[in-house]
Amino acid sequence: MGPGRARAEDGLVICILRSTPSAEARPYLGAVLVRGPAGSCHTALNALSAQVPCVIAVRASDAAPCHLPGIAVVDAAARSTETAALVLAALNWTLVHARMTPWVATVPGDFSAVPSDLVARFGLAVSGAKAELAFGVVHGAVLDGLGLWPTHLGRQLAALVSRDPGASALKAATGRRVGTVVVAPSTR
C-alpha cells in the first residue's frame, strides 16, 4: 500500500504535520488510535489518508489486536483508553520515528465526517490565531481527539497522563492559546 492510503480498525486517526502549520498543503503522517472492536474507522482513515502521505495505528491497551497491512501498529504504553494517553503514544512515536515532524493532527476513528481539507484548516487555525494547538468543534462542542498537537507537548501530556490516566486530551490545552476549526458533519 502506497503512502497516503490506508485501512484501519476502530480508534483515533492521527496525522503528523512535518512543517510549520499553514493553510497550504503540507506533508503529514496519519495514525489510528484503536480503542474498540475492529471495523469502524475505515471512513475516517481513508478521508484523512487522502491528506497525508503515510499513516500509523496506535492501539489502546484494552483494544482488540488489529492487523493493518502497510501500517505500523503501536501499542499505547499507558493502561488507558482515554484520548490523552492515545495522543501521547502518537506524539512519542513521532518523536522516535519521525523526529523532524513537529505536529500531529488527530481525528477520532469513529468520526466519519472528516473534511477533505481538515489538515489544512487545522494548520490555518494554528497560524491564523498564533495558537499553540487547535481543536475541532462539532455540533457546537470541542470534540476530544479532534485536533492539531505540537510534538513538544509530549512532556506535559505525559505528566498529565501520569497524574490522571483517565484525563481528556483537551485538558492539555489548559493555559494555552488554542485555535478552533468548526467541522460540520457530512450529510453524505
Contacts in CASP RR format, 6 or more apart in sequence:
PFRMAT RR
TARGET T0000
AUTHOR 0000-0000-0000
METHOD contacts of the structure
MODEL  1
MGPGRARAEDGLVICILRSTPSAEARPYLGAVLVRGPAGSCHTALNALSA
QVPCVIAVRASDAAPCHLPGIAVVDAAARSTETAALVLAALNWTLVHARM
TPWVATVPGDFSAVPSDLVARFGLAVSGAKAELAFGVVHGAVLDGLGLWP
THLGRQLAALVSRDPGASALKAATGRRVGTVVVAPSTR
1 7 0 8 1.000
1 69 0 8 1.000
1 70 0 8 1.000
1 71 0 8 1.000
2 70 0 8 1.000
3 53 0 8 1.000
3 54 0 8 1.000
4 49 0 8 1.000
4 50 0 8 1.000
4 52 0 8 1.000
4 53 0 8 1.000
4 54 0 8 1.000
4 55 0 8 1.000
5 46 0 8 1.000
5 49 0 8 1.000
6 30 0 8 1.000
6 32 0 8 1.000
6 45 0 8 1.000
6 46 0 8 1.000
6 49 0 8 1.000
6 55 0 8 1.000
6 68 0 8 1.000
6 70 0 8 1.000
6 71 0 8 1.000
7 42 0 8 1.000
7 45 0 8 1.000
7 46 0 8 1.000
7 68 0 8 1.000
7 69 0 8 1.000
7 71 0 8 1.000
8 32 0 8 1.000
8 34 0 8 1.000
8 39 0 8 1.000
8 41 0 8 1.000
8 42 0 8 1.000
8 44 0 8 1.000
8 45 0 8 1.000
8 55 0 8 1.000
8 57 0 8 1.000
8 68 0 8 1.000
8 71 0 8 1.000
8 109 0 8 1.000
9 32 0 8 1.000
9 34 0 8 1.000
9 36 0 8 1.000
9 37 0 8 1.000
9 38 0 8 1.000
9 39 0 8 1.000
9 40 0 8 1.000
9 41 0 8 1.000
9 57 0 8 1.000
9 63 0 8 1.000
9 64 0 8 1.000
9 66 0 8 1.000
9 68 0 8 1.000
10 34 0 8 1.000
10 35 0 8 1.000
10 36 0 8 1.000
10 37 0 8 1.000
10 38 0 8 1.000
10 39 0 8 1.000
10 40 0 8 1.000
10 41 0 8 1.000
10 63 0 8 1.000
10 109 0 8 1.000
10 110 0 8 1.000
11 32 0 8 1.000
11 33 0 8 1.000
11 34 0 8 1.000
11 35 0 8 1.000
11 36 0 8 1.000
11 40 0 8 1.000
11 41 0 8 1.000
11 60 0 8 1.000
11 63 0 8 1.000
11 86 0 8 1.000
11 108 0 8 1.000
11 109 0 8 1.000
11 110 0 8 1.000
12 31 0 8 1.000
12 32 0 8 1.000
12 33 0 8 1.000
12 34 0 8 1.000
12 35 0 8 1.000
12 41 0 8 1.000
12 58 0 8 1.000
12 83 0 8 1.000
12 86 0 8 1.000
12 87 0 8 1.000
12 106 0 8 1.000
12 107 0 8 1.000
12 108 0 8 1.000
12 109 0 8 1.000
12 145 0 8 1.000
13 30 0 8 1.000
13 31 0 8 1.000
13 32 0 8 1.000
13 33 0 8 1.000
13 41 0 8 1.000
13 44 0 8 1.000
13 45 0 8 1.000
13 48 0 8 1.000
13 55 0 8 1.000
13 106 0 8 1.000
13 107 0 8 1.000
13 108 0 8 1.000
13 109 0 8 1.000
13 111 0 8 1.000
13 114 0 8 1.000
14 29 0 8 1.000
14 30 0 8 1.000
14 31 0 8 1.000
14 32 0 8 1.000
14 33 0 8 1.000
14 55 0 8 1.000
14 56 0 8 1.000
14 58 0 8 1.000
14 87 0 8 1.000
14 90 0 8 1.000
14 104 0 8 1.000
14 105 0 8 1.000
14 106 0 8 1.000
14 107 0 8 1.000
15 28 0 8 1.000
15 29 0 8 1.000
15 30 0 8 1.000
15 31 0 8 1.000
15 48 0 8 1.000
15 51 0 8 1.000
15 52 0 8 1.000
15 55 0 8 1.000
15 104 0 8 1.000
15 105 0 8 1.000
15 106 0 8 1.000
15 107 0 8 1.000
15 119 0 8 1.000
16 28 0 8 1.000
16 29 0 8 1.000
16 30 0 8 1.000
16 31 0 8 1.000
16 52 0 8 1.000
16 90 0 8 1.000
16 94 0 8 1.000
16 98 0 8 1.000
16 101 0 8 1.000
16 103 0 8 1.000
16 104 0 8 1.000
16 105 0 8 1.000
16 151 0 8 1.000
17 26 0 8 1.000
17 27 0 8 1.000
17 28 0 8 1.000
17 101 0 8 1.000
17 102 0 8 1.000
17 103 0 8 1.000
17 104 0 8 1.000
17 105 0 8 1.000
17 119 0 8 1.000
17 122 0 8 1.000
17 123 0 8 1.000
17 148 0 8 1.000
18 26 0 8 1.000
18 27 0 8 1.000
18 28 0 8 1.000
18 29 0 8 1.000
18 98 0 8 1.000
18 100 0 8 1.000
18 101 0 8 1.000
18 102 0 8 1.000
18 103 0 8 1.000
19 26 0 8 1.000
19 27 0 8 1.000
19 102 0 8 1.000
19 103 0 8 1.000
20 102 0 8 1.000
20 127 0 8 1.000
21 103 0 8 1.000
21 122 0 8 1.000
21 123 0 8 1.000
21 124 0 8 1.000
21 126 0 8 1.000
21 127 0 8 1.000
21 134 0 8 1.000
21 148 0 8 1.000
22 120 0 8 1.000
22 123 0 8 1.000
22 124 0 8 1.000
22 127 0 8 1.000
23 120 0 8 1.000
23 121 0 8 1.000
23 123 0 8 1.000
23 124 0 8 1.000
23 127 0 8 1.000
24 120 0 8 1.000
25 51 0 8 1.000
25 120 0 8 1.000
26 119 0 8 1.000
26 120 0 8 1.000
26 123 0 8 1.000
27 52 0 8 1.000
27 53 0 8 1.000
28 51 0 8 1.000
28 52 0 8 1.000
28 53 0 8 1.000
28 54 0 8 1.000
28 105 0 8 1.000
28 119 0 8 1.000
29 52 0 8 1.000
29 53 0 8 1.000
29 54 0 8 1.000
29 55 0 8 1.000
29 56 0 8 1.000
29 94 0 8 1.000
29 98 0 8 1.000
29 101 0 8 1.000
30 48 0 8 1.000
30 49 0 8 1.000
30 52 0 8 1.000
30 54 0 8 1.000
30 55 0 8 1.000
30 56 0 8 1.000
30 105 0 8 1.000
31 55 0 8 1.000
31 56 0 8 1.000
31 57 0 8 1.000
31 58 0 8 1.000
31 74 0 8 1.000
31 90 0 8 1.000
31 93 0 8 1.000
31 104 0 8 1.000
32 41 0 8 1.000
32 45 0 8 1.000
32 55 0 8 1.000
32 56 0 8 1.000
32 57 0 8 1.000
32 58 0 8 1.000
32 68 0 8 1.000
32 71 0 8 1.000
32 109 0 8 1.000
33 57 0 8 1.000
33 58 0 8 1.000
33 59 0 8 1.000
33 60 0 8 1.000
33 76 0 8 1.000
33 83 0 8 1.000
33 86 0 8 1.000
33 87 0 8 1.000
33 89 0 8 1.000
33 90 0 8 1.000
33 106 0 8 1.000
33 109 0 8 1.000
34 41 0 8 1.000
34 57 0 8 1.000
34 58 0 8 1.000
34 59 0 8 1.000
34 60 0 8 1.000
34 63 0 8 1.000
34 64 0 8 1.000
34 66 0 8 1.000
34 73 0 8 1.000
35 60 0 8 1.000
35 63 0 8 1.000
35 81 0 8 1.000
35 86 0 8 1.000
36 60 0 8 1.000
36 62 0 8 1.000
36 63 0 8 1.000
36 64 0 8 1.000
36 81 0 8 1.000
37 64 0 8 1.000
38 64 0 8 1.000
38 66 0 8 1.000
40 109 0 8 1.000
40 110 0 8 1.000
41 108 0 8 1.000
41 109 0 8 1.000
41 110 0 8 1.000
43 112 0 8 1.000
43 114 0 8 1.000
44 107 0 8 1.000
44 108 0 8 1.000
44 109 0 8 1.000
44 110 0 8 1.000
44 111 0 8 1.000
44 112 0 8 1.000
44 114 0 8 1.000
45 55 0 8 1.000
45 109 0 8 1.000
47 112 0 8 1.000
47 114 0 8 1.000
47 115 0 8 1.000
47 116 0 8 1.000
47 118 0 8 1.000
48 55 0 8 1.000
48 105 0 8 1.000
48 107 0 8 1.000
48 114 0 8 1.000
48 118 0 8 1.000
48 119 0 8 1.000
49 55 0 8 1.000
50 116 0 8 1.000
51 116 0 8 1.000
51 117 0 8 1.000
51 118 0 8 1.000
51 119 0 8 1.000
51 120 0 8 1.000
52 119 0 8 1.000
55 71 0 8 1.000
56 71 0 8 1.000
56 72 0 8 1.000
56 73 0 8 1.000
56 74 0 8 1.000
56 90 0 8 1.000
56 93 0 8 1.000
57 66 0 8 1.000
57 68 0 8 1.000
57 71 0 8 1.000
57 72 0 8 1.000
57 73 0 8 1.000
57 74 0 8 1.000
58 73 0 8 1.000
58 74 0 8 1.000
58 75 0 8 1.000
58 76 0 8 1.000
58 86 0 8 1.000
58 89 0 8 1.000
58 90 0 8 1.000
58 93 0 8 1.000
59 65 0 8 1.000
59 66 0 8 1.000
59 73 0 8 1.000
59 74 0 8 1.000
59 75 0 8 1.000
59 76 0 8 1.000
60 76 0 8 1.000
60 80 0 8 1.000
60 81 0 8 1.000
60 85 0 8 1.000
60 86 0 8 1.000
61 75 0 8 1.000
61 76 0 8 1.000
61 78 0 8 1.000
61 79 0 8 1.000
61 80 0 8 1.000
61 81 0 8 1.000
62 81 0 8 1.000
63 81 0 8 1.000
66 73 0 8 1.000
67 73 0 8 1.000
72 93 0 8 1.000
72 97 0 8 1.000
74 89 0 8 1.000
74 90 0 8 1.000
74 93 0 8 1.000
75 89 0 8 1.000
76 85 0 8 1.000
76 86 0 8 1.000
76 88 0 8 1.000
76 89 0 8 1.000
77 89 0 8 1.000
77 92 0 8 1.000
78 85 0 8 1.000
78 88 0 8 1.000
78 89 0 8 1.000
78 161 0 8 1.000
78 165 0 8 1.000
79 165 0 8 1.000
80 161 0 8 1.000
80 165 0 8 1.000
80 166 0 8 1.000
82 161 0 8 1.000
82 165 0 8 1.000
82 166 0 8 1.000
82 167 0 8 1.000
82 168 0 8 1.000
82 169 0 8 1.000
83 108 0 8 1.000
83 144 0 8 1.000
83 145 0 8 1.000
83 168 0 8 1.000
83 169 0 8 1.000
83 170 0 8 1.000
84 157 0 8 1.000
84 160 0 8 1.000
84 161 0 8 1.000
84 164 0 8 1.000
84 166 0 8 1.000
84 167 0 8 1.000
84 168 0 8 1.000
84 169 0 8 1.000
84 171 0 8 1.000
84 172 0 8 1.000
85 161 0 8 1.000
85 165 0 8 1.000
85 166 0 8 1.000
86 169 0 8 1.000
87 104 0 8 1.000
87 106 0 8 1.000
87 145 0 8 1.000
87 149 0 8 1.000
87 157 0 8 1.000
87 169 0 8 1.000
87 172 0 8 1.000
88 154 0 8 1.000
88 157 0 8 1.000
88 158 0 8 1.000
88 161 0 8 1.000
90 104 0 8 1.000
90 106 0 8 1.000
91 104 0 8 1.000
91 149 0 8 1.000
91 151 0 8 1.000
91 153 0 8 1.000
91 154 0 8 1.000
91 157 0 8 1.000
92 154 0 8 1.000
92 158 0 8 1.000
94 101 0 8 1.000
94 104 0 8 1.000
94 151 0 8 1.000
95 151 0 8 1.000
95 154 0 8 1.000
101 151 0 8 1.000
102 150 0 8 1.000
102 151 0 8 1.000
102 152 0 8 1.000
103 123 0 8 1.000
103 148 0 8 1.000
103 149 0 8 1.000
103 150 0 8 1.000
103 151 0 8 1.000
104 148 0 8 1.000
104 149 0 8 1.000
104 150 0 8 1.000
104 151 0 8 1.000
105 118 0 8 1.000
105 119 0 8 1.000
105 122 0 8 1.000
105 147 0 8 1.000
105 148 0 8 1.000
105 149 0 8 1.000
106 145 0 8 1.000
106 146 0 8 1.000
106 147 0 8 1.000
106 148 0 8 1.000
106 149 0 8 1.000
106 169 0 8 1.000
107 114 0 8 1.000
107 118 0 8 1.000
107 145 0 8 1.000
107 146 0 8 1.000
107 147 0 8 1.000
108 143 0 8 1.000
108 144 0 8 1.000
108 145 0 8 1.000
108 146 0 8 1.000
111 138 0 8 1.000
111 143 0 8 1.000
111 146 0 8 1.000
112 185 0 8 1.000
112 186 0 8 1.000
113 138 0 8 1.000
113 183 0 8 1.000
113 184 0 8 1.000
113 185 0 8 1.000
113 186 0 8 1.000
115 121 0 8 1.000
115 183 0 8 1.000
115 184 0 8 1.000
115 186 0 8 1.000
118 181 0 8 1.000
118 183 0 8 1.000
119 148 0 8 1.000
121 181 0 8 1.000
122 134 0 8 1.000
122 136 0 8 1.000
122 147 0 8 1.000
122 148 0 8 1.000
122 181 0 8 1.000
123 134 0 8 1.000
123 148 0 8 1.000
125 131 0 8 1.000
125 134 0 8 1.000
125 148 0 8 1.000
125 179 0 8 1.000
125 180 0 8 1.000
125 181 0 8 1.000
126 132 0 8 1.000
126 133 0 8 1.000
126 134 0 8 1.000
126 148 0 8 1.000
126 179 0 8 1.000
129 177 0 8 1.000
129 178 0 8 1.000
129 179 0 8 1.000
130 177 0 8 1.000
131 176 0 8 1.000
131 177 0 8 1.000
131 178 0 8 1.000
131 179 0 8 1.000
132 150 0 8 1.000
132 153 0 8 1.000
132 176 0 8 1.000
132 177 0 8 1.000
132 178 0 8 1.000
133 147 0 8 1.000
133 148 0 8 1.000
133 149 0 8 1.000
133 150 0 8 1.000
133 153 0 8 1.000
133 172 0 8 1.000
133 173 0 8 1.000
133 176 0 8 1.000
133 178 0 8 1.000
133 179 0 8 1.000
134 147 0 8 1.000
134 148 0 8 1.000
134 178 0 8 1.000
134 179 0 8 1.000
134 180 0 8 1.000
134 181 0 8 1.000
135 142 0 8 1.000
135 143 0 8 1.000
135 145 0 8 1.000
135 146 0 8 1.000
135 147 0 8 1.000
135 170 0 8 1.000
135 173 0 8 1.000
135 178 0 8 1.000
135 179 0 8 1.000
135 180 0 8 1.000
135 181 0 8 1.000
136 142 0 8 1.000
136 143 0 8 1.000
136 146 0 8 1.000
136 147 0 8 1.000
136 180 0 8 1.000
136 181 0 8 1.000
136 182 0 8 1.000
136 183 0 8 1.000
137 143 0 8 1.000
137 180 0 8 1.000
137 181 0 8 1.000
137 182 0 8 1.000
137 183 0 8 1.000
138 146 0 8 1.000
138 183 0 8 1.000
138 184 0 8 1.000
138 185 0 8 1.000
139 185 0 8 1.000
140 182 0 8 1.000
142 170 0 8 1.000
142 180 0 8 1.000
143 183 0 8 1.000
144 168 0 8 1.000
144 169 0 8 1.000
144 170 0 8 1.000
145 169 0 8 1.000
145 170 0 8 1.000
146 183 0 8 1.000
147 181 0 8 1.000
149 172 0 8 1.000
153 172 0 8 1.000
156 172 0 8 1.000
157 169 0 8 1.000
157 172 0 8 1.000
160 167 0 8 1.000
160 171 0 8 1.000
160 172 0 8 1.000
161 167 0 8 1.000
164 171 0 8 1.000
END
